[in-house]
């Protein structure tokens, strides 16, 4: 695939600037949507995990259905998240093309960041030094968001195994309380009543 910018881009500077603003706004809005959807994904998965804990005494079918639902939902989220990051890569590539068409190869933020990631030496920008490792795409937020996928899947698989094994995470409610058995009465003093007063020594006859 050629790395040259798209030749079909307009050459009018005003139109190019307007297109660049639209693309940059699109990129920023999608980046915010990624984090909003991530917060929704974490909230729903946390709710499913909590439901599995509190439903550990319910029917076996329900205990198996909840973790299966969590696994399916997490897998669908993985496909959705990967698609969102592909869109972010596409938008960044379009922004670099537009910066090149406007002659901003060395001043545009997206073109400059891409250039730094592809060169071994550090670059000094306004007194700050940046290296390829610092701006590498390997350390983007996408790795954090994707790392949540196996974490939640492991939780759901663990709850599924616990449901099949019959493990309960809550104490079963006590249906009846056994009555307290009174302690056997003492036979000291010749009385079988536990509340009786202790017997006294017989009086010594007077001489």
Backbone torsions as a table, in degrees:
resi	resn	phi	psi	omega
1	UNK	NA	132.6	-178.2
2	UNK	-74.3	142.7	179.7
3	UNK	-93.8	2.9	-179.5
4	UNK	-71.7	148.7	179.3
5	UNK	-67.2	159.4	-178.6
6	UNK	-67.5	124.2	-179.2
7	UNK	-75.7	-10.9	-179.1
8	UNK	-82.4	-2.2	178.8
9	UNK	-66.6	143.7	178.8
10	UNK	-67.7	154.1	-179.4
11	UNK	-100.8	-4.9	178.0
12	UNK	-69.6	119.7	-176.9
13	UNK	-60.1	-38.5	-179.7
14	UNK	-65.2	-43.3	179.1
15	UNK	-66.9	-39.0	177.8
16	UNK	-62.3	-43.1	179.0
17	UNK	-63.1	-39.8	178.6
18	UNK	-65.7	-42.7	177.8
19	UNK	-62.9	-39.0	-179.6
20	UNK	-64.6	-40.7	178.8
21	UNK	-64.9	-40.8	179.6
22	UNK	-64.8	-44.4	-179.2
23	UNK	-66.6	-40.9	178.9
24	UNK	-64.4	-38.5	177.4
25	UNK	-67.6	-39.0	176.7
26	UNK	-61.7	-43.4	179.8
27	UNK	-63.3	-44.9	-178.9
28	UNK	-66.5	-40.1	179.5
29	UNK	-65.5	-40.6	178.7
30	UNK	-67.6	-34.0	177.3
31	UNK	-64.4	-38.9	176.0
32	UNK	-67.2	-36.7	178.7
33	UNK	-64.9	-34.0	178.4
34	UNK	-58.7	-45.8	-177.0
35	UNK	-73.8	-33.3	176.1
36	UNK	-66.4	-42.7	178.0
37	UNK	-67.7	-34.1	176.5
38	UNK	-64.2	-42.0	177.4
39	UNK	-62.6	-39.2	177.2
40	UNK	-65.3	-41.5	179.3
41	UNK	-62.7	-44.8	-180.0
42	UNK	-65.2	-40.4	-179.4
43	UNK	-64.5	-45.3	-179.0
44	UNK	-66.6	-40.0	179.3
45	UNK	-68.0	-38.3	176.8
46	UNK	-64.2	-39.1	176.6
47	UNK	-63.9	-38.9	177.8
48	UNK	-65.4	-40.3	178.7
49	UNK	-65.3	-42.9	177.4
50	UNK	-63.1	-39.2	178.4
51	UNK	-63.5	-36.1	178.6
52	UNK	-68.7	-31.9	177.7
53	UNK	-70.0	-47.5	-176.9
54	UNK	-75.6	-18.8	-180.0
55	UNK	-98.5	17.0	-175.5
56	UNK	-70.0	-12.8	178.4
57	UNK	-102.9	4.1	-178.0
58	UNK	-86.4	-170.2	-176.8
59	UNK	-63.4	150.0	-177.0
60	UNK	-62.2	-37.0	-179.0
61	UNK	-62.1	-40.5	179.0
62	UNK	-69.6	-37.1	179.4
63	UNK	-67.4	-30.2	177.0
64	UNK	-81.1	-34.2	-177.2
65	UNK	-67.8	-38.2	-176.8
66	UNK	-63.5	-50.5	178.0
67	UNK	-66.4	-32.6	175.6
68	UNK	-63.5	-40.5	176.3
69	UNK	-62.0	-40.3	178.1
70	UNK	-64.7	-39.5	179.3
71	UNK	-65.9	-44.1	179.4
72	UNK	-64.0	-43.4	179.7
73	UNK	-63.5	-40.3	-179.7
74	UNK	-67.1	-39.0	178.6
75	UNK	-65.4	-42.9	177.0
76	UNK	-63.0	-37.4	177.7
77	UNK	-64.0	-37.6	177.6
78	UNK	-59.5	-44.8	178.3
79	UNK	-63.9	-41.7	179.3
80	UNK	-65.7	-42.5	-178.7
81	UNK	-66.4	-41.2	178.2
82	UNK	-62.5	-37.8	178.0
83	UNK	-66.9	-38.5	179.0
84	UNK	-64.0	-41.0	179.1
85	UNK	-69.4	-31.1	174.7
86	UNK	-63.3	-39.7	177.0
87	UNK	-64.1	-39.2	177.8
88	UNK	-63.0	-40.3	177.0
89	UNK	-64.2	-40.5	178.8
90	UNK	-64.1	-44.6	-179.8
91	UNK	-63.6	-40.1	178.3
92	UNK	-65.0	-37.9	178.3
93	UNK	-66.1	-40.3	177.5
94	UNK	-64.0	-40.3	177.9
95	UNK	-63.3	-37.7	177.6
96	UNK	-66.6	-38.9	176.2
97	UNK	-62.3	-42.6	-179.5
98	UNK	-67.7	-37.7	176.6
99	UNK	-64.9	-38.7	177.0
100	UNK	-64.8	-40.2	-179.8
101	UNK	-66.7	-28.6	178.4
102	UNK	-90.2	3.7	179.9
103	UNK	75.3	28.5	-177.8
104	UNK	-110.5	34.8	-178.3
105	UNK	-59.5	-36.8	-176.4
106	UNK	-100.8	-1.2	179.4
107	UNK	-119.0	-25.4	179.5
108	UNK	-67.1	137.9	-175.0
109	UNK	-64.0	-42.3	-175.4
110	UNK	-74.2	-39.8	177.5
111	UNK	-66.9	-40.1	-178.8
112	UNK	-67.6	-42.5	179.2
113	UNK	-63.8	-40.9	178.6
114	UNK	-64.8	-38.6	179.6
115	UNK	-66.7	-39.7	179.7
116	UNK	-66.5	-37.7	-179.8
117	UNK	-66.5	-22.0	-175.8
118	UNK	-104.2	16.4	176.7
119	UNK	-132.0	146.4	-173.4
120	UNK	-77.1	-30.6	-174.3
121	UNK	-85.4	158.2	177.9
122	UNK	-75.5	156.4	-178.8
123	UNK	-123.2	136.4	179.0
124	UNK	-97.9	118.9	178.8
125	UNK	-125.4	111.3	178.4
126	UNK	53.2	41.0	177.7
127	UNK	86.4	-3.9	177.8
128	UNK	-110.5	137.5	-177.7
129	UNK	-102.2	133.8	-179.6
130	UNK	-126.7	141.7	179.3
131	UNK	-119.4	170.0	179.2
132	UNK	-64.8	-35.3	-180.0
133	UNK	-66.2	-36.0	-178.9
134	UNK	-69.6	-33.0	-177.9
135	UNK	-107.9	15.7	-177.3
136	UNK	-65.6	142.4	178.0
137	UNK	-70.9	-12.5	177.8
138	UNK	-68.4	-18.5	-177.9
139	UNK	-111.9	26.1	178.3
140	UNK	-74.2	172.3	179.5
141	UNK	-66.3	-18.5	-177.2
142	UNK	-63.2	-31.1	-179.7
143	UNK	-70.5	-33.1	175.6
144	UNK	-68.6	-44.7	-178.5
145	UNK	-66.5	-39.1	-180.0
146	UNK	-73.1	-26.9	179.8
147	UNK	-68.4	-19.3	177.7
148	UNK	-71.6	-21.8	-177.8
149	UNK	-62.2	-57.3	-179.8
150	UNK	-65.0	-27.2	179.3
151	UNK	-63.3	-50.0	-179.2
152	UNK	-69.7	-34.2	177.8
153	UNK	-64.0	-39.7	177.3
154	UNK	-62.7	-39.5	177.0
155	UNK	-60.8	-47.0	-177.3
156	UNK	-67.0	-38.7	178.0
157	UNK	-64.7	-39.0	178.2
158	UNK	-63.2	-42.9	178.0
159	UNK	-67.6	-34.3	177.1
160	UNK	-65.4	-43.5	177.8
161	UNK	-64.3	-38.6	178.5
162	UNK	-65.6	-37.9	178.7
163	UNK	-65.8	-41.5	179.8
164	UNK	-67.6	-37.1	-179.6
165	UNK	-78.2	-9.9	179.1
166	UNK	80.3	23.0	179.6
167	UNK	-81.6	133.1	179.6
168	UNK	-110.6	138.0	179.9
169	UNK	-97.8	3.9	178.1
170	UNK	-130.6	149.6	176.2
171	UNK	-72.0	138.0	179.7
172	UNK	-70.3	139.7	179.6
173	UNK	-64.6	138.1	-179.8
174	UNK	-79.3	121.9	-176.3
175	UNK	-80.4	-35.7	-177.9
176	UNK	-142.7	145.6	179.8
177	UNK	-102.7	124.4	-180.0
178	UNK	-69.1	136.6	-178.4
179	UNK	-67.9	150.3	178.2
180	UNK	-72.6	132.2	179.6
181	UNK	-90.8	122.5	-178.3
182	UNK	-68.0	148.6	178.8
183	UNK	-68.0	144.7	179.8
184	UNK	-60.7	142.4	-177.5
185	UNK	-72.9	146.3	178.9
186	UNK	-78.7	140.6	180.0
187	UNK	-92.1	7.2	179.5
188	UNK	-70.9	131.5	178.4
189	UNK	88.7	1.6	175.5
190	UNK	77.8	15.3	-179.5
191	UNK	-118.3	135.9	178.5
192	UNK	-94.1	-3.0	-179.6
193	UNK	-84.5	123.9	-175.1
194	UNK	-65.8	-23.7	-177.8
195	UNK	-90.9	1.2	-178.2
196	UNK	-68.7	150.1	179.3
197	UNK	-75.2	147.6	-179.0
198	UNK	-61.5	147.0	-178.3
199	UNK	-70.9	146.5	178.8
200	UNK	-98.1	157.1	178.7
201	UNK	-66.0	141.4	178.0
202	UNK	-65.8	148.2	-177.0
203	UNK	-68.6	143.3	179.7
204	UNK	-83.8	127.7	-179.7
205	UNK	-63.6	141.3	-179.4
206	UNK	-75.3	145.8	177.0
207	UNK	-88.7	NA	NA
